């Protein structure tokens, strides 16, 4: 049983060392900010398009 625990511990330690050495750490904040800004821009653009379409539809004379 002790050997299995030691093997599991060694495996977890080696995996943690690999994750710590990953050069991509810390980029998550930038990715989240850029994604949020793109989502805000998309919502604003859709709002502008809907407003223009509604204005155009209301200006059509049906009578």
C-alpha positions as CSV (number, residue, x, y, z in Angstrom):
1,X,0.0,0.0,0.0
2,X,2.9,2.4,0.8
3,X,4.4,1.9,-2.6
4,X,1.1,2.8,-4.3
5,X,0.8,6.0,-2.3
6,X,4.5,6.9,-3.1
7,X,3.9,6.3,-6.8
8,X,0.7,8.4,-6.8
9,X,2.6,11.2,-4.9
10,X,5.5,11.1,-7.4
11,X,3.1,11.2,-10.3
12,X,1.2,14.2,-8.8
13,X,4.5,16.0,-8.1
14,X,5.8,15.4,-11.6
15,X,2.6,16.7,-13.1
16,X,2.7,19.8,-10.9
17,X,6.2,20.5,-12.0
18,X,5.2,20.2,-15.7
19,X,2.3,22.6,-15.1
20,X,4.5,25.1,-13.3
21,X,7.0,25.2,-16.1
22,X,4.4,26.0,-18.7
23,X,5.2,29.3,-20.3
24,X,1.6,30.1,-21.1
25,X,0.7,30.9,-17.5
26,X,-0.8,34.4,-16.8
27,X,-2.3,34.9,-20.2
28,X,-5.8,34.1,-19.0
29,X,-6.5,37.7,-17.9
30,X,-5.7,39.1,-21.3
31,X,-7.8,36.5,-23.0
32,X,-10.8,37.2,-20.7
33,X,-10.5,40.9,-21.3
34,X,-10.3,40.6,-25.0
35,X,-13.2,38.2,-25.1
36,X,-15.3,40.5,-23.0
37,X,-14.5,43.5,-25.2
38,X,-15.4,41.5,-28.3
39,X,-18.7,40.4,-26.7
40,X,-19.6,44.0,-25.8
41,X,-18.7,45.2,-29.3
42,X,-20.9,42.4,-30.8
43,X,-23.9,43.4,-28.6
44,X,-23.4,47.1,-29.5
45,X,-23.3,46.3,-33.3
46,X,-26.4,44.1,-33.1
47,X,-28.2,46.9,-31.2
48,X,-27.3,49.4,-33.9
49,X,-28.5,47.1,-36.7
50,X,-31.8,46.4,-34.9
51,X,-32.4,50.1,-34.3
52,X,-31.7,50.9,-38.0
53,X,-33.9,48.0,-39.2
54,X,-36.7,49.1,-36.8
55,X,-36.5,52.7,-38.0
56,X,-36.6,51.6,-41.7
57,X,-39.5,49.3,-41.0
58,X,-41.5,52.0,-39.3
59,X,-40.9,54.4,-42.2
60,X,-42.5,52.1,-44.7
61,X,-45.9,53.5,-45.8
62,X,-48.5,50.7,-45.8
63,X,-51.6,52.8,-46.5
